[in-house]
């Protein structure tokens, strides 16, 4: 080896490095193996399910909603075909020039511009909303689901739909989609009873999704019978499970499709013909008097007709109402806000959802209680001057203050009548509706009537006739009214009960509030010899095969079920008259013993109303028609015009609400008044009871009573027509 040569380089690899790289390789392969074991063995089912989910799509097929009929088979709510023009983005031609041609030709037919706004604008708007152009709607659909139809224009008429279908051969990707929308043939006439549909609310999304319904597509009841019987009308959606590719195109069914189950049909007790007659009578009288006064004085009203023996509601008009067909596809914000801000509350069914002072129609409660408690008898003569000076006391030791209480005829048409009605017996107190008589019956008066009925006992009789609690009718939104008590006033008004409060409550004023349906129930109970029937709007529920199905209603939560779910549940289908109670049989009245100062204490016993008392109140109501001075004589006692013997009661109720305050009419001597009237016929065997209410209308006998008479007359005319058409005698 030469002395100048260099040593050979050391090419050996350090042993530790070999071990290190080998360890890294083993670790990597170990991790890969472990991950494969985890994915393919341990988590095999999880990842298999995810893979299946990637190509599996489950969807629902909408079930036809049940149809709503009136008692005679007239359709009140149905499903009709709505035609939507749609484009499937993935099925459009490949050439952009052909796409633009399709857009232009389609635009000329349906009136939607080819380009309008941006895709971002389209994202902010709901389907079927005017604004975006065809190109923008298709682009938005293509970015979301290219194989799903993008709605271009909704609810086109049948002729346009036919033209689009004919042209679809030359327009790849364009087609007509048919979907069912709700239609209400009777519209505003029955809207307050039938109601309308709306999208599934967010608060109830989980509930409806659990039942198989699709948020954003399916609709549910929002008001009226559509809401109350939603579960029965909905039916059950069908299902489809399909395989799709990565673009969302359907490839095949993975499971056999399940067909949708149509909802049950609902038959109401309403007679649309009588409903129309009732609305015509109410609106006609309102328009007449507003023309007479040369101002919009009467702004709203209610008419309800019922069979007092069965509780079937034959007509229920709440005026003004709304056009439920305008809610068929969407609920227009501007229209809804307009209705919501209207002080007449057209969205409410004022027959059950609004509370008013009942005025003199409430005297039936006072009369029943006073006679049953022995405050007076049928032969007691009551002095009824036009004006009565009463002492307003808050306690027996309170010296009180005197205040004049006048009868309704004291000042009439500018003429002072201090003589009032003079000497009246019990029946004529009802017939003439003397306020002074009922002040004395309710609160007592000196030695003439030492102890009046009093608020404690009046409360018992009012509740027995149907006040102070919901009647349990199946429609949503029913209010309970108010019969005040001493405890209620201490809690809500911060002061003791006074004698003046009793006088005013005895004539249905002061704190007393009721719904029109409660007023009708009180009169119907008297007409039906003390038996109070459950009011109902349901005649039967029918399945898709036309078979009547058994259904029960739970008034506590408003649900319709196949079996009773609560102690107070009652059968609504097939129709079975349901008696709430009989005041002559069921001991509903708490017994009181009262001292000479009118202070009453419970005895712990319960009592009924004597049958002869109910009969006497009936006779008093009949006398209101037959006596020339009776409040209903001029309306009902015309043998040629009104041959059906009727009985009833009128009411004129002073009120103070937000509208009256705005007009500065909540001052003593300037109170505005509502008009009430209630009647039943025929007197000996009642078939129909009717109540009419007119807001700010003045006297009940002048404004409301003719409405009631028109409805009763229409009922018997329709009955005569039906008998003659059926060949009956």
DOSEFI-631098 format. One record per residue (C-alpha): residue in three letters; x, y, z. Coordinates in steps of 0.001 Angstrom, whole numbers, plus 500000, padded with zeros to 6 digits. Each point is the difference from the previous one (the first is absolute). Layout:
ALAXYZ...
END
This chain:
UNK500000500000500000UNK501443503382499071UNK500733502427502741UNK497927502684498245UNK496770497955499572UNK496854500852502208UNK498226497425502159UNK496782498519498525UNK496760501636501335UNK498016498103502628UNK496708499028498262UNK498554497986502842UNK496633501165501397UNK499745500428503687UNK498017497169501515UNK497733502350501966UNK498882501683496839UNK498965496695498514UNK497959499210503049UNK498476503466499970UNK498800499877496380UNK498803496435500408UNK498041501054503053UNK498446502911498122UNK498970497718497142UNK498553497450502397UNK498152502750501861UNK498493501388496793UNK498917496563498831UNK498708499248503494UNK497930503170500033UNK498676499286496533UNK499138496450500998UNK498356501194503206UNK497989502580498069UNK498945497371497469UNK498944497677502808UNK498087502878501616UNK498248500991496775UNK499374496541498558UNK499392497907503103UNK499333502046503124UNK498067502838498315UNK498832497976497035UNK496281500612500620UNK500479503727500560UNK501874500587496761UNK497736497686498073UNK497020502025501187UNK501726503212498988UNK500710498611496568UNK496368498970499666UNK498913503455501161UNK502104501559497258UNK497963498354497278UNK496653499534501816UNK497343502675500096UNK496750499618501938UNK497095502222499025UNK496321500277500809UNK497002500092497693UNK497386502542501172UNK496717498543501218UNK496777501595498723UNK498455502057502797UNK496446499121501002UNK497075501947498549UNK497687502096502189UNK496244499975499293UNK496991501684501544UNK497082497928501316UNK498399499850496526UNK503123498901498133UNK501037503445498739UNK503799500163499716UNK501599502542502335UNK503648498997499499UNK501572497815497328UNK503243499314498151UNK500406501294496454UNK502795499587497496UNK502542502813499802UNK502290500089496950UNK503638501022500447UNK502423500540497111UNK503348498448500969UNK503432499424498466UNK502397497158500861UNK503450501638499508UNK501806496721499200UNK497585499261497154UNK500502503270498106UNK501756499871496600UNK503790499915499967UNK500329502971497669UNK499635503395501692UNK498303501453496925UNK497282497337500225UNK499582500714503713UNK499485503703499314UNK497465499157497282UNK498031497867502463UNK500071502825502543UNK498784502585497467UNK497171497873498673UNK498895498970503496UNK500117503620501157UNK497602500999497239UNK497464497428501203UNK500129500413503787UNK501008503668500287UNK503103499471502165UNK503046501959498699UNK503055498059498838UNK502306502057502229UNK499033501999503066UNK502030500641503130UNK502775497706501188UNK500300496502501404UNK500644501559503414UNK496656501802499721UNK498292496716499141UNK501460498390503114UNK498238502552502175UNK496542499433498520UNK497571497155500562UNK498990497719497178UNK497288501279497675UNK500836503626500849UNK500165502559497209UNK503400501605499390UNK502751497639498797UNK500352499160496306UNK499978496535498441UNK503800499867499698UNK500515500968503628UNK497499497423501286UNK501575497253497909UNK503515500963501072UNK498953499880503645UNK498374496595499502UNK503061498702498131UNK502258500969502906UNK497794498174502498UNK498407496969498320UNK500535499835496226UNK497613497053499615UNK497216501570502080UNK497346502199498348UNK500507503730500515UNK496669501834500163UNK499880502792497429UNK496357501064500330UNK497329498607502282UNK496251499696499747UNK499730500713496277UNK496596499491498453UNK499102496778498248UNK500312501458496494UNK503568501170500613UNK500856496619501535UNK498656498263496894UNK502092502217497710UNK503165499294502017UNK499334496275499867UNK499566500104496242UNK503238501955499595UNK501982497825502417UNK501058497743497108UNK502002502945498617UNK501006501273503434UNK502186497329501670UNK499916500293503768UNK496735501988500088UNK496870498365501362UNK496817500635501969UNK499806498815503593UNK496594499430501569UNK499478500474503714UNK496913500201502163UNK499042503280501646UNK497096500751502309UNK496923501614498521UNK497049501427501931UNK496941500226497711UNK497972501953502572UNK502911502325500801UNK499299502833502405UNK496496498665500765UNK501357497154502143UNK503628501085500570UNK499513500623503729UNK498802496400500474UNK502113498153497411UNK503269501913500485UNK503062499674497762UNK503360498234499623UNK503573501179500377UNK503555498622500013UNK501082497771502867UNK501105502422502742UNK503551499734501268UNK498828499334503562UNK498117496889498840UNK502530498801497410UNK501264497052502070UNK496469498805500698UNK498920500002496360UNK503304498575498753UNK499505497141502432UNK496669499331498270UNK501692499904496607UNK499139503484498761UNK502439502258498192UNK500756503495501281UNK499869502577497214UNK497666497935497841UNK497115498599502013UNK497407502284501551UNK498009499789503202UNK496931501682501458UNK500386503541501312UNK496424500881500972UNK496450498685500247UNK499143496391499230UNK503192499661497944UNK501939500446503255UNK497617498265502406UNK499813496828497891UNK503465500142498481UNK500963496504501189UNK496897498475498411UNK500335501916496720UNK503749499556499455UNK500150496348499002UNK503383498231499784UNK502721500780497473UNK501352497270497742UNK503731499219499855UNK502626499331497301UNK503568498734500486UNK502128500395496829UNK503633499719498937UNK501582503161498565UNK503332500738498394UNK502446502707501059UNK498041502627498061UNK496743499055501670UNK498418498201497058UNK497642497208500990UNK501206496559498861UNK497608497445501507UNK497615499249502862UNK501735498310502914UNK496735499142501737UNK496432499577498872UNK498277503414500170UNK497330500480502663UNK496845501645498725UNK498663503039501896UNK496846499582502098UNK497433502773499367UNK498732501951502985UNK496503499486501379UNK497185502195498737UNK498214502286502435UNK496254500719499943UNK498967503099501941UNK496626500807501529UNK499938503323498142UNK497245500533497429UNK501632502199497361UNK496620501259498814UNK499087501207503489UNK503531501367500416UNK499476502079496876UNK496619501203501226UNK501471500931503385UNK502839501943498424UNK497621501794497659UNK497743500940502921UNK502901501283502103UNK501835501916497281UNK496750501311498537UNK498890501489503338UNK503460501421500698UNK500088501703496602UNK496441501287500438UNK500699501654503337UNK503375501377498943UNK498265501583497018UNK497286501302502303UNK502554501600502340UNK502099501151497032UNK503120498626501666UNK501680496663500728UNK498527499651503467UNK499487496218500117UNK503348498425499177UNK499584496282500694UNK497588497316501117UNK499283496346500704UNK497147497597499261UNK499815496422501313UNK497184497514499429UNK499787496747501949UNK497664497086500541UNK499409500300503781UNK499068496314500319UNK503185498627498443UNK502585502770500267UNK500630499978496227UNK501231503367498718UNK498020500683496829UNK501579503356499164UNK502825502061501472UNK500738503364498402UNK502736502327501207UNK500070503267498051UNK502306501266498618UNK501938496890499077UNK502793499258497523UNK500505498240496688UNK501672496693500862UNK500647499233496324UNK502687502692500079UNK501949497748502377UNK499797496941497714UNK503642500042498804UNK501757502529502234UNK498869502357502743UNK500539503475498477UNK501726502179502595UNK498262503207498909UNK496533498405500143UNK500636498301503332UNK501318503245501541UNK496986501865498657UNK497665497516501710UNK502026499930503210UNK499995503797500361UNK496277500353499303UNK498336501039503312UNK496989497836499093UNK502202496866500301UNK498868498197496820UNK502483497168500602UNK498197499119503227UNK496809498004500110UNK498215502598502122UNK497195497536500701UNK502280498156502425UNK503216502036500297UNK498754503479500966UNK498461501018503317UNK497394502743500358UNK497688501275502742UNK496756498062499384UNK497608502586501372UNK496376498998500394UNK500281496565498374UNK501825499090503222UNK496813500693501965UNK498949496408499353UNK502590498994502608UNK498747502568502499UNK496385499031499394UNK500675496277500414UNK501938500535503218UNK497607502504501556UNK496963497772499458UNK501732496785501045UNK501405501616503171UNK496643501485501019UNK501131503621499659UNK496604500491498326UNK497211497746498837UNK497813500080496922UNK497472502259501727UNK502410502540501504UNK499373503502498688UNK503104502115499495UNK499853503768499700UNK502053501057496954UNK500301503782499773UNK502139501377497190UNK502708500972502462UNK501126498322503213UNK502298501551502578UNK502185497309501570UNK502652500139502686UNK503467498929498914UNK501601498230503006UNK503305498139500333UNK499166498471503392UNK496954499677502309UNK501308502857502190UNK500785502247497030UNK497531502932499922UNK500440499861496241UNK499164502484497320UNK496829500288498013UNK499920499591496224UNK497212500033497484UNK499410496843497981UNK497663500530497068UNK497876497610497979UNK500607499621496303UNK496831501939499135UNK500747502883502422UNK501369502176497229UNK499036498757496570UNK500082502118496870UNK500604503041502174UNK496824499480502065UNK500257499583503792UNK497746497257501407UNK500329500106503804UNK497060497634500378UNK501889497097498491UNK498015496806499581UNK498025500362503205UNK498913496893501933UNK501289496734498501UNK499814496353500924UNK502858497581499380UNK499000498986496462UNK499579503595498868UNK503385500940501459UNK501464497571497464UNK497644500972497176UNK500669503722500396UNK503646499483501039UNK499640502555502791UNK503413500964501352UNK498491501336503208UNK498257496699500671UNK503235498062499538UNK501994502459502120UNK497607499149502813UNK500049496262499280UNK503778499947500016UNK500868502420502804UNK496777500360501989UNK498222503244500756UNK498948501256503439UNK496966498148501356UNK498581499236496553UNK502605497287499351UNK502026499851503238UNK502556497470498769UNK500946499838496339UNK501645497106498239UNK503507501355500639UNK503146499407498001UNK500866496676501684UNK496745498371498971UNK499858501796496640UNK503412498519499205UNK498652496482500615UNK497016500386497669UNK502006501710497277UNK502479497127499932UNK497152497472499948UNK498656501700496855UNK503393499864498284UNK501940503159500905UNK503516500397501450UNK501562496952498318UNK500600498749496465UNK497108498040498550UNK502376497353498632UNK499153500508496327UNK502633498341497810UNK501204503224498341UNK503276501568501221UNK500279503310501810UNK496893499882502194UNK500028502473502906UNK498396499419503397UNK498331503361500657UNK499743501394503538UNK497477499946502817UNK501668502060502736UNK500145498993503649UNK500981501869503142UNK503362498268500034UNK500582500752496320UNK499423503707500575UNK502343500143503009UNK502756498319497996UNK499511501790496683UNK498578503390501015UNK501511500394503448UNK496755500844501787UNK497019498365501668UNK496805499042498269UNK497257502609500220UNK496213499968499857UNK500235502028496802UNK502072497225498420UNK497182497555500734UNK497349502274498476UNK502036500427496820UNK500928496311499702UNK496324499056500310UNK499333501622496621UNK503117498581498327UNK502156503098500336UNK503056501026502013UNK502618497284500037UNK497763497362498390UNK501343498740496664UNK498870497215497701UNK500459498618496524UNK497024499921497620UNK500021496197500205UNK499616500147503797UNK496988502299499632UNK498466497540497552UNK500704497074502343UNK498177501709502872UNK496857500522497918UNK500221496531498450UNK500176498460503486UNK496773501756500971UNK498393499032496670UNK500982496352500529UNK498295499803503422UNK503283500356501904UNK502080497521498002UNK503251501491498733UNK501416498198496978UNK503626500009498958UNK500325502362497008UNK501621498317497025UNK500964500706496393UNK500702496326499168UNK497421497676498513UNK502327497137499069UNK503463499018498813UNK500168497702496965UNK502914497957498672UNK501027499623496350UNK497573497122499487UNK497050502051501156UNK499741498260503372UNK499248502080503082UNK502822499608502512UNK499766500341503765UNK501855503022501362UNK500204501647503420UNK500821503592500929UNK502011501045503048UNK499016503604500882UNK503021500370502310UNK502578499874497206UNK497784500165496906UNK501113496630498625UNK497926497594497903UNK500691496351500834UNK498700496513499266UNK499339499360503706UNK499125502301502925UNK503189501451501517UNK498478501883502929UNK497042499714502328UNK498232502884498246UNK500697498756496456UNK496850499630497918UNK499137498235496774UNK499756502235496945UNK499700497359497268UNK497575498539499275UNK497960502889501352UNK498527499407503402UNK498271502855501875UNK501934500574503208UNK498236501517502991UNK502254502089502225UNK497457500124502813UNK496354500529500889UNK499552502877502439UNK496715498475501200UNK501632496649500830UNK503709500531500640UNK500785501815503266UNK502274502694498571UNK498954502916502212UNK501787500667503287UNK497509500691502771UNK500384503248501990UNK498348501490503032UNK499850503816499984UNK499503502466502860UNK498003503240499954UNK503032501947498765UNK500266497734496965UNK503139498211501224UNK499838496357498926UNK501819496903501237UNK500190496544498457UNK498092497241501733UNK502015497219498391UNK496954498704498173UNK499248499974496270UNK496680500591498289UNK498267499866496620UNK497760502424498155UNK496334499117500383UNK498351499047496669UNK497197502505500567UNK502612502767500231UNK501362499135496546UNK496447499925498674UNK499299503425501495UNK503087501504498336UNK498878498441496708UNK496597501636500416UNK501628503349500714UNK501981499692496779UNK496821499088498131UNK498220502999501503UNK502726502222498506UNK498492499003496636UNK496275499839500736UNK499610503062502241UNK499641503226497978UNK502571501673502256UNK502380497044499846UNK503458500696498632UNK499535497502497139UNK496348500590499173UNK500558502250496987UNK502477497536498484UNK498486496563500627UNK496283500469500606UNK498806500303496429UNK497871496908499224UNK500273500500496247UNK503664501006499928UNK501148497707502802UNK497567497121500605UNK502427497967502116UNK499459500608503765UNK503297501235501413UNK501395501173503340UNK503081502007500815UNK501860502777501735UNK501637503221498850UNK503023501798501370UNK501597503423499749UNK503435500017501630UNK502041503078500850UNK503705499531499430UNK503364501689500265UNK502878498560497987UNK503004501356498082UNK497826501163497116UNK497561501825502305UNK502891501630501890UNK501487501230496741UNK496640501670499255UNK499807501446503539UNK496764498146500665UNK500952498329503299UNK498299502657502084UNK496906499790502166UNK496930500734497914UNK501842499550496700UNK500545496260499973UNK499684498291496660UNK497967496798499801UNK500121496590498357UNK496810498369498719UNK499073496424501006UNK497050497736499380UNK499385496304500543UNK496913497938499164UNK498785496457499426UNK497154498389498053UNK497538498347499915UNK499207500911503589UNK498388496685500989UNK502605497782498318UNK503151502001499140UNK502017498981496939UNK502218503047499699UNK501494502636502282UNK501725503062498545UNK502114502793501465UNK500960503204498208UNK502561502550501156UNK500793503333498339UNK502924502111501191UNK499113503605500940UNK496543499558498478UNK497725501479502643UNK496824498241501147UNK499766496229499720UNK496291500008499226UNK500491502378497068UNK503213498689498412UNK500762496451501178UNK496479498561500346UNK499121500357496279UNK503190498108499147UNK498939497128502252UNK496526500025498467UNK501435499860496468UNK502134496971500879UNK497161498107501697UNK497736500746497061UNK502668498747497580UNK500405496791502014UNK496330499073499702UNK499880500974496324UNK502960497708499297UNK498360497256502039UNK496823500342497947UNK502000499797496764UNK501830496885501188UNK496750498292500975UNK498412500769496660UNK503068498783498052UNK500077496773501984UNK496316499394499310UNK499051500315503654UNK496835501473501280
END
